[in-house]
Amino acid sequence: MLEKISGSFEARARYFAELLVGWPSVTGSAEEARFADRLKDELAHWEIFRANPADLVRIPAPGLHDRASVMALVRGRGSATVILVGHFDTVPVDDYGDLAHLAGKPEALRKALIARLEASGADPQALEDLASGRFLPGRGMLDMKSGIAAGLAVLERFAAEQERVGNLLVIACPDEEENSSGMRSVMEILPDFLAENGLDARLTINLDAICDNEDGAAGRVVAMGCIGKLLLSALVVGKEAHACYPLDGVNAAYLAAELAAEMEYAPELGEISPNGLASPPTVLGLKDLKPGYNVTIPSRVWAFWNVLLHQRKGVEMMAAAKGIAARAAKRAAERMRDRASRLGAGVVPTPSWQDIPILTYEALRTKAEQSSNFVEDFAALASALAARDDLDLPTRSRELVEFVWNRSGLQGPAIVLCVGSMPYPAIVWPDGFSHIEDAIDRAIAAVTAAHGETIAKHAFFPAIADMSFAGPIDRDDLRAVAADTPLWGSSIRWPESAASLHIPTINVGPWGRDYHHWLERTHDSYTFRVLPDLVQAIAKGVLELT
């Protein structure tokens, strides 16, 4: 009942935020795994879950330490359901230095940070923010435990209502900061869970945070979709030659440098949509694969780039990347001819520079599959790499692409393009849900009037998030992307049974500054006073639609 909730809506949101921040949960740690059980135990004491223990569910997630997600369902009248989702894992606390022991103690950390900033003179904005009391620090306070806290406060308030209309489901997941294995494992069971319980999901609200270094206008946002991400990767294969005779070979390092130059902020891989730009790529890694020093020119280089998506499909991205790579190879060949000609008659580069092939991983694998025992050997290597927690996904991808290249029988030079990590689909507002959007608009207007805060609507949440797996996904495009993803089915597991929900998915979360940084902080008033009201107003508005 309402009188059993100790404190105001704002106080309860703050209580939950400080409680969750006090539980460390660095991605991949034993504490991350323990967090799910602590949260489940905390919720199990609620009256609603003492009476309905089956509505509090632990869902195992892949990875270390038996980590898991938690689902908490509060039922009401009818089948209409709104889902609130968030992640509880965080980046490490090492960046706090000697204040790391305070990373989970917001008020003590605030005082210590003020003292540090006053002594150093660094970051006047952060000092003013913290000294004013308008911002609250802590690891995960912004990204994104205060978002989960708002969801829990809304769930608690909903559970206390005498006559509940609809159903509210809160889902808290691990591993968003790396591979979203928590949300992906939830999606493997969620459609069946909803169907078995007679629940008609109408809207998913992701509760993740937005940064704003100005007055908060860009942070007080309801995002009606989210950007996607593909880690475009390339194995650049050259042709070995002694460094005294480089024109006899193809230097993979130089060819990769031309590729990196052509890819850098390539307009074809950027996308302008309402409310912003999906920035063109910048190179994130570029290294030759020689094991040590010798005087042979590099024969192989591995490179990768983040490619952000709004509405563009993965197949479009790969087609554009092939065109860019072809331009880079052509320019490299022309430059080699030009420079050789300046050295005198008869000095010419190897014909191998001409018409360097640009291959997709799918095409390369099709060629390699003709070799004996390829499928078995590939599966064994992929499985062994999946067990290597010391290797990141791009490195595992590179190992597999090299293996496939070696088995293909092809000779360099060549450029092989693939997707080197977990693909994150872009989520857009689907057709046929204008009545849901109208309810969201009414909720925004009501909360804006009540609190005197501007709250904008944007087309896309600007960061990579679990939201990519909670919203409606283009399965045909995903299959095409999977074909060019070497880790698909081993280090990346996303079965066909993990169908997406074809319902709108939005982001409504806190705003603050400097997430993934020791000055991470959330805007106090918006996060604890406005955000719970906004999440509640949207959820109730959608649940009460006839």
Buried (B, 14 or more C-beta within 10 A) or exposed (E): EEEEBEEEBBBBBBBBBBBBBBBBBBBBBBBBBBBBBBBBEBBEEBEBBEEBEEBBBEBEBBBEEEBBBBBBBBBBEBBBBBBBBBBBBBBBBEBBEEBBEBBBBBEBBBEBBBEBBEEEEEBEEBBEBBBEEBBBBBBBBBBBBBBBBBBBBBBBBBBBEEEBBBBBBBBBBBBBBBBBBBBBBBBBBBBEBBEEBEBEBBBBBBBBBBBBEEEBEBBBBBBBBBBBBBBBBBBBBBBBBEEEEBBBBBBBBBBBBBBBEBBEEBEBBBBEBEBBEBBBBEBBBBBBBBEEEEEEBBBBBBBBBBBBBBBBBBBBBBEBBBBBBBBBBBBBBEBBEEEBEEEEEEEEBBEBBEEBBBBBBBBBBBBBEEBEEBEEBBEEBBEEBBEEEEBBBBBBBBBBBBBBBEBBEBEBBBBBBBBBBBBBBBBBBBEEBEEBBEBBBEBBEBBBEEBEBEBBBBBBBBBBBBBBBBBBBBEEBBEBBBBBBBBBBBBBBBEEEBBBBEBBBBBBBBBBBBBBBBBBBBBBBBBBBBBBBBBBBBBBBBBEBE
